[in-house]
Each structure stands twice: as C-alpha cells, then as structure tokens.
C-alpha cells in the first residue's frame, strides 16, 4: 500500500504512515466507515425495492393512456370511475380500444399464514391489455372463478406454486368463494400486499358484490397506430365532461405513482432520511478520526509549516488519510451490505439486491464525505501560526 500511495502522490505516503502507526485506532476507524456504508446500502436497497415494487404492477398491463379518479395517486388506491368515460373516450379518433380495470386486495388463508393478494379484474376477452408474458393465461380467466396466481407471493411455497398447471389446478377459498388457479406468473411481494392475482372482471364482481360493473378503478386505453399519446390526452381532457378526472399517459401515471411513493408517503420519506443519517454518521466518524490524528501530530505539522510547507501539503496529507479510510472502509461495507440485502430479499421476497449503480454511488459518496471531513479537519492547521502549534 505504501508503494502504491507513493506512486500515486509522488511523495512519501505520510498520511498512510500516520494512520497505520496506531493500528487499533486505524481498524476501529475502518469499522466505523464500513458501518456507515452498511447503513446507507440497506436504506438505499429498501428505497430501490420500494420503487421497484411500486412500478411492478404497471408491467402486468399494456396500455397507452390511464384514466383514474381525482384521488387515485397510485394504481391501487383512489375512488372508482364511471364506465361512461370509457365510451366517451372511444369516440376520439386516436383511441382504438379500452378496458375497465378493477383493483382490490383479497385475503388468502394458507393455514399457518395469511396472504394478502392485490387482485386485478380484467376482461379476459381483451388479452391485448395484459403484458405479453401474461396474455397466454388470459384464456383461463374465461373459466368461471378462474384465477392466475403470483408464484413469487410472500408466504406461497415455491413447491406449491410450481405444481399449478392446467392439468393440476389449485382450488382455494377467499371472500366466501372458491377460486381455481390454472396458472401462475412472476410478480413478487410488495409493501401493500404479499403478491398479486389476476381474475376476470366477472369473477372480481362476484368476489366483491358491493362493487358495480359500471364503476371500475381505472380505465385503460390503447391508441390506433401512429397516434400521439400526449395529443390524445390533451383532447380527452377537453372532451370528457368531468374536469376532475386524472387522464395521463401510462408512462406518466407510473412516474407520478413512483414520485408519490418516494416524496409523500411516510415510508419513502423515512427511507430517504435513513440514507441521510447513514451519510452523516460516516461524515462524523471520519471527521473524528482525522481531527484526532491532526491533534496528535500537531508538532510534526508545525515543524513542516516552519520549514515552509504550504497549506496544500497538509491538505494533501489529510486527504490521503481520508481516501484511505474511504476506500478501505468501503470494501467491508459493500460485502456486509450486500449480504444483508440478499438475506432480507430472501425473507421478504422484496426486490432487495446490490446493484452496480448503487455500489458506485455509495463509493463515490464515501470518498466525497471522507474528503469533506478531511477539509474540515485541516482548518486549524491552515489558520494557525507555527509558533502557536508547539
């Protein structure tokens, strides 16, 4: 390491030698930086998993425009919309077809565990509105009380899910009805439910007799080839007689849903503060280490300053120490943070994992806050007179 730093800085690695002179304090400092990195990794991982879980349901459908109630901030909340808006929207020359989408959570008693499934009611005779991976299963929804289950749902044994097929369907009770799952798809647990389920709109209405066919939760629209979604949205906002409707492109709805979860829901705000706290912990730890090291070597620094060394030299030494702490402390933080995220992902079925982008951003952040701590720690040296330092 001394040889590498000497080649990098073109001088004797004074900072490295000062850090490693007291090995106990050096390893304690590395542990502190690693701990801060683990905090940031876990909070970032949870934030990313929340984002992935938020937008995942949008991947189940293929649409160009989404019409929702005024209070529908996400795909799974808000009031119902009248089906009449679907018929009015179909009058626009740019709209090719539309479908009502019904959404609700249903419980599934699995004996030892209770599973909550976000259930989507769709028109099985319009398979073009579901994702290509799900389109082949739409035919099973035409069967009375047929369903397609999320094989990655939290609490659903993978062996039980793998056994579901048209030849060996799974029948289960929910909402006082018996449903039959004929196939499965890949969804996964989220923050609002343990998994997902697809049923026909008629099955959905039998599960929830208080709901009405004329009041779906959302309206999905597909456009004619060549139609511009933004232009159609503008026309629909002017044509539909209810000005409070939320009419957005499907991509805009997904982005707004994600932004709402991250900035207005308590979970998103809390996870954001968790990342900030992790950064502050790392900043304080590195500052304390560097500040103590500067205080312990004041006489040596005073000698250098009396010999004519400029403030840039001292700043370079402390930056060298900060770089060493940031880089070496990052490695164990990466290992332990990745392990914790993998374990949490396995237990919760949330999309918790270490990504290259996350690792790169945390590394750059670690080096940055280490450098900032070093800059703060050298303020006393920059302003002091050599005689005052002895």
N, C-alpha and C positions, 0 to 999 in steps of 0.2 A: 504493500500500500504506500509506503514512504517513497519508493521509486516511482510509482505511478503519479503521485501528487507532485513529486519534484519535476517530472517531465511536464505535467500539466501547468504548473505555476512558474516554472523556470527558476525556482529557488528552493532553499531548504524548507520542507513542509513543517513550519513552526507550529501551525495550528494542530496538525495531526499529532505531533510530539507532545504538545501540551495536553491534549485530550487523553491520550493513552498513558500519560505519566501516572495518573490515578485511575487504574483500570476499574476499580469498583464503581467510582462515580461515572466513568465512561459507559459501562454496561447498564447502569441504572438510567442514564440519560437515553440510551438506545431503547430500553424497555419503555420509557415514558413516551418517546416518539412513536414507537410501534403501537402502544395502547391508543394513542390519539388516532393513528391511522385505522386501527380496527374499528373505533367508534365511527369514523367517517365512512368507512366501507360498509358497515352494517346499515347505517342510516341511508346512505345512497342506494344500497341494494333494495331496501324496503321501499324507498321512493320510486325507484325504477320498476319494482314489481307492482306497485300501486298503479303506475302509469300503464304498464302492460296489461294488467287486469282490467283497467278502465276501458281501454280501446279494444280488448279482445272480442266482446260481443259484436262489434261492428264487422269483424271479419267473417261472421256467420252469414252475412247478407250481401247481396249485390244490388245496389240502388244508386241513383244519381242525386235524388232530392229527398229530404226528410221533412215532413210536416208534423209539428208537435204542438202541444198546448203551451200557453204562455209561461207556465211554471215548470216546464219539463227541462230541467238543467242537465239531466243525464238520460240515457236510454231506458233506465229502469225506474224513474220517478216521474211525477207530474200527473196532471189530470188527463182525462180522455179527450179525444177529438171526435167530432161528428163525421160520420162516413160521407155526409153530403159534400164535404170539402174534396173528397176523392173524386166524386163525379164532376164537380166544377173544375178541378184540375185537369181532368181528362179532356175537357173541352179545349185546352190550349193545344195549338198545333205542334208544339215541341214535345208534348208528353205522349209517350206510346202506351204505357200501361201503368197500373197502380195496384197496391195491395195494402190492406189494413194489417197492422202488426199488434198483437196482444201480448202483454208482459205482466207477469206476476210471479211471486215466489211460492213454491209449494213444499210442504214438509214430506220427508220420506223416512219412516221409522224402519231402521235397519236392525232392530233388536237391541244391540249393545250401543248403537249410536243413532242419532237423528241427523239426517242430511237435509239441508235446505237447497233446493234447486230453483234457479231463475228459469222460469218456463216461458218459452216463446210460442205463441199460437200463430200459425201461418196457414195460408191457403195451399193445400197440398197439390192443387191443380195448376199452380203457378210456380213450378220449381225454379224458374229463372231468377226468382228473387232470393234464393238461398245460394250460398257460395258453391262453386263447382265441386268442391270436395263433399258437400252435403247433398247436392242435387240427386245423386242416385238413391238416397234414403228417403226422398220425399214421397215415393210411392207407398212406403209402409205407413205413412201418416194418413193415407186414404182409408185404411182399415179402421173400424170403429175402436176408439180408445187406444189407438196405436201410438207409440212414442219412440223417440230416438234419444238414448241416454248419453251423457258425458262420461266416457270411460276414465277420465282423469279426475273425476269429482273427489273431493276430500271425504274420506270415510268409506269410499266404494272400493272394495278389494279388487285388485287388478285381475286376479284369477276369475272372480265372478264376472267382471266386465268382459274378459276375453272369451267367456263361454257363451255370450249372447250372439246369436245368429238367427237368420230366418228359420233354420231347422230347429234351433233350441232357444226360443224366445224366453224372456224373463217377465213374469207377471208379478205385480206388486200393488199394494194398496196405498192410496193417497187421496185426501179430501173425500173420503167415503166412496171412492170409486176404485175399480180395478183396472189398471193400465197394463199394457203389454209392450215391452220394449223389444223391437225387432232388430235393432242395430245400434251401433254406438258411433261417437265422433270424439275428436280430441278437443276438449275445452280446457278445464282446469279450474281449481278453486280461486275465488277472488275475495274481496273484502266485504261484499254484500251477500254472498251466498257460497255454498260449498261446491257448486258446479252448475251445469246447465242442462236443459232438456228441451227438445222440440216436440210439439204436438200439433195437430191440425187446429184450425180456428174453432171447429165444431166441438172437438174434444175439450179445448180450453173453456168454452162456454158451458160445457157440462160440468167441468171441474168447479167453475165459478158461476153458479146460476144467477147471481145478482148482477153479473155483467151482461151487457147487451151487444148484439152483433153490430148495431149501428154506432157503437162508440169504442173504436179501437184506441190503443195507447198512442200509436203513431201511424202515419201513412207513408208508405214507401212508393216512390215514383221512379220509373225508368223512362229515359228520353229516346226519341227517334234518333237514328244515326245522324251525326253531324250537328245536332242541336247543342247550343252552348248553355251549360247549366246555369251560369250566372245570369244570363239574359232571361232564361225561363223563370228563375227565382224572382227576378225583378217584376216580370209580368204577373206572376201568380200573386205577389204581394199586393199588386194593384187590382187584380181581378177578384180575388176571394173577398167576400163581404165582411169577414171578421178580421179587423186590423191587428188583433192581439195574437194571432197565430204565429208560431215560430216556423218560418219557411227558410230552410237553409240547404245548401248542397250537402251531400252525405259527408264529404271531407270536412266541411266547416263544422258540422254537428259533432264529428269525432274530435276535432281540435278544441271546440268550445267545451265539450264534456271533460276532456283532459285538463284544460285550464281551470275549470271549475273545481275539479277534484284537488288540484295542486294548490290553489290560492284561496279557496273559500271554504272547503271542507276542513274540519278540525284536524283530521288525520294528515292531510297534506301539509298543513301549516306546522304541525308538531314535528313531522319528519324533517321539514326544512330547517326548523330551529335545532333539531338534533345534529344535523350536518354542521351548522354554525358553531354549536357548542364543542363539537369534536375539533374543529379548526382552532377555536380559542384555547382549548386545553393544550393542543400541540404548541401553539404560539407561546403560551405561558411557560410550558416545560422547557422549551428550547431557550427562551429568554433567561430563565433562572439558571440554567446550566452555563450559558455563555457569560452572563453577568457575574456569576461566581468565579468563573475562570479568569475573567478580566481582573476582578478584585484580587485574586490570588497571585497574579503576575504583574501587579502594578509597578513594582520596582524594575522588572525587566523592561516593561514598556517605557518607563521613564528614562531608562538608560538609552534605549533606541531613539526616543524623541530628542534627548540631549545630544545624541550623535548626528542629528539632522534628518532622521527618517520622517517622511511626510505622513499626514493623516491617512493617505491612501494605503500605505503599507499596513497600518494597524487594521484598517477596514478590511484589507485583503486577508489578513490572518484570521480575523473573526469570521469572515465569510467562508474561509476554508473550513473552519470548525463547523459552521452551520451546514455547509454542503456535505461534510462527512456524516454529521448526525442525521440530516435529512435522507441521504441515500441509504446509509446502513440501517437506519430505523425503519425505512420503508419496506425493506425485504421481509422481515418477520411479520410486519403488519399486513403485507399482501398475503402471506401464507396463512396466517391465522384468520384474517378477514375472509379469505376465500373459503376456508374450511367451515367457518361459522355460517356463511351464506348457503353453502351446499347443504349443510345439516338442516338449517331452517327450511330450505326449499323442499327437502325430502319429507320433513314432518308436516309442513303446512300445504304442500303442493302449489305454493305460490311460485311465480317465475323469478326466484331469487338465485342469482348467479353472478359470478365475477365476469365482467366484460372487458375487452382490451381498452375500450374508451374510458371506462370507469377507472381502470388501473392507471392509465396515462394521466387522466385529470387529477387523480389523487397524488400521483408522483410529482407532477408539476406544482400542485398546491403545497405539498410538503416542502419542496425546495424553496418555494416562494415565501412561505411563512417562516422558514428557517432563516432565510436571508433577511427578512424584515426584523426578526428577533435579533440577528447579529447587528443590524444597523442601529437598533435601539440600544444595544449593549455597549456600543462604542462611543456613545455621545459623551460620556465622562472623559474619555481619552482625548477627544477632539477639542474640548474646551479647556482642558487642564494645562497648567504650566509645569514643565518638567520638575522644577523645584518643589512644587506642591505635591508631586507624586511620591517623593521619597519619604 
